[in-house]
């Protein structure tokens, strides 16, 4: 394979119009980019051809309502055909997309100015503020059970149209972070006029740079570029997602030249591709982090000494060393990638110090004994999420050393969600 022409990640994302795919450890984003495939040898100004990547599970549908929640396989796909209102650039700064500007007349009000001339894929209609209101009313319908329903119920009081291209969001409580203000995806209301189906499954009605073209069950999902996109249209003709359930198989496909790029979750697979001379790999800070949620409704976990024992009894650096091979970082409540707001490393080291002897002392203060009266807790995790289960095993081993016995209960995602909602488990 020729190695003379390289396409930078920035150029790749610009050409494809794609969004990069993506609390104790903040893992890095791990990606591999083949430099031997046709599209990487094209001059940047040239267009055409296909970009192929892999997804581990075929989604039930690609309706942004997403009542299927976790495990649906739709992440990274929706953003191809549905535009976001804003996005974060590589410096984690907010940039305009469908929203061109925004203002805050008071602490619970956000006024959004919309981009004009944005057209829906199917009908060719222009996106208006009335459509935003319609989509807000749809995503908050309790019978649809959209994934973001509770977020809207907790944070948004109303969304109203002020004129054709301006809408107002009234919040339940003050929220200074624009990225945390829920705004509905722009779905064409006309897509539902001639159907009784409440959800868009294998169809879409968005405004994004890619249009759903073909869906072959358990094989691939293909998008064609939107030639009438309001922004810079993608340079490639096709964006295809091959359905490959096992990540090891995606690594083999990458080596065989069947994929152009790949987002990788398992560090061992990333290290294999990193050793390949004809594949470029990239690891960078991500916004994602792994967090241990504590159920404060359980009596032992209402005791401050027990909570502090958990704090000092978990070795966060072990997560970094074991699960990310040093690519991740110990994190606070915000990923280190959010450089403007994340806690400095010296403060984190003080707040999240690993001190098992101190943890044992705190447990004794709470009335527990390492030999005769050990604390017992349950820890819920999700079947099929290897990194979550690996985290659970390290937590279990760490806490065993300080006198807490943890039973890991790995559940299917639907069962896990129900137990989490009912606050059962650790």
C-alpha positions, 0 to 999 in steps of 0.5 A: 500500500502506498504511504506517500499521501496522507489525509489528516483527520481534520481534512477527513472530517471536512471532506466527509461531513462526519461528526467524530464518534466518539467518574473516575477515568476519562478514556481517550477517543481511539481511532484508526484511519487507513492510508491505503484506501482510495479516498486517502489517495485523492487530492483534497479538492477531489470528490467522489467515492465512498467512505466505509466504517463499522458499527457493532449493532444494527439499530432498531431505527434512527428516529432521534426520539430513540426510545430504545436508549442504550445498546441501539447502535444508532450513536454516530448515525443520527448526526449524519442526517440530523443537524445539531443546533451547535457543536464543539470544535477541537478546542471544545468551544461552542460553534453555530450550526442550525442556531446562528446566535443565542442570547439570555435576557434572564437566567431562565430564558434562552432566545435562539436565532435560527439559520435561514434557508435550511431545507428538509431532505424529503419535502424540501420544506424550510425549517422554521421555529414552528417546527422546533415547537412541534418537535419539542411537543413530540419529544415530550409525549409520554406515550413515545417514551423518548430517551430524553423525555425526563431531561426535558421534564426536569429542565424545560418549561416551554419552547415557543416560536417568536417569529419564523426564525426565532424561538424561546426556551424557558427553563425550569431552573437557571442553566449557564451551560448552553450545551446543557440546554435541551433542544429537539432534533429538527425532524420534518413534521410532514414525514408523519402526515401519511402514516400512523407510525409514531416513529421513523424506523428505517427512514429519516426526515432531517436536514443534515449533510447525508441522506439515508439511501439504502438499509440492508438488514444485518449487512449495511446502512448507506447514506448518500451526500446531500447536494443541497446541504445548507453548509459545505456538502460532503466531498464523498458520494457515500457514507456506509456503515457495515454491521460487524458485531465483534470489534476483533472482526472490525480490526481484521476488516481494517487490516484487509482494507475493507474499512476506511476508518474505525472508532475503537473501544478496546485498547488491545485492538487499538494497540494492534492497529497502532503497530500496522505500518499502513494504518494511521492511529489517533488517540485524543482526549474525549468528553466521556468518563467512567463514573460509579453511581451511588444509591443514597437511598440505601441506609449504609450509603447515607453514612458519610464515613461509608461514602468517604471510605468508598472515595479513598478505597478506589484506586483510580490510577489502576483504571488508567493503567489497566483499562487504557494502558495509560491513554486515559486520565484520572478525571473529576466530574468533568473530563480533562478535555474540557480544559476551561472547566476541568479541575487541575491535576493537583486538585484531583490528586488531593480530592481523589487520593487512594488511601486504603488504610484511611478507608478502613479507619472510616469503615470502623468509624461507621461500625463495620469490621474488616474481619467480623462485620464486613459491609456488603453491597451490590454493583449493577453493570450492563451485559455486552459493555466490556469496559463497564464490566472491567470497571466493576471488577476493579471496584470489586477488588479494590473494595474487598481489600478495605473490608467491603464485599461487592457482588457484581450483577450484570444485567441486560440493558432493559433490566439494568435500566429498570433497576437503576430507575428503581434505585436498586443496587450499589 
